[in-house]
Amino acid sequence: MEVLRRDLNLLINDYGETPELSSKTRNYSSLFDDYMVKRATEIVLHTPGTYLPLII
């Protein structure tokens, strides 16, 4: 992660460093995975208020 920050000058929030954010991110990911299975979707673009399944 440090290489990405230093060499590429990326701004990265490491949610794994904060237990509360890590837990919330894992919970969101799990719920989102379940939703994708129910919708029979493999690839999705999710932004606030938008769920866009992508078909390849």
N, C-alpha and C positions, 0 to 999 in steps of 0.2 A: 504494500500500500504506500509506503514511504517513497518508493521509486516513482510511482505514478504522480505523487504530489510534487516531488523534487524535480524530476526530469521532464515531466510533461506539464507541470504547473496546473494540475487538476485540483479543483476544490472538491474534496470528498468528505462526506459525513459518514463516519464509521459507526453504524447503529449497534454493532457488536460491543462497542466500548461502554454503552449505557444500558444496563440491564432492563430498564423499563421500556426503552425504545426497541431493544432487541426482542423482547417478549411480544410487544405490539406488532412488530413487523412479522414475526413468525405466525402469530394468530391471523393476521390479514392474509398472509400467503396461503395458509391452510384453508381459510374460507374461500379465497379466490380459486384455489385449485379445485375444491369441491364444486364450486359454481361452474367452472369450465367443464368439468366432467358431466354435470347435469345438462349443460347446453351442448354437449358433444363438440366442443371447440378445443383446438390444440394451441392456437396462437391468437392472442387478444391484445388490443391496444386499449388500455384503461386510463382514462383521465377523469377528473372530477365531473360527474354527471354524464359520462359517456362510456359505453362498453361496446367496442367495435371488434367483432370477430373477423379475423383475416383468413381468407381461403387461399391456399396455395395450389 
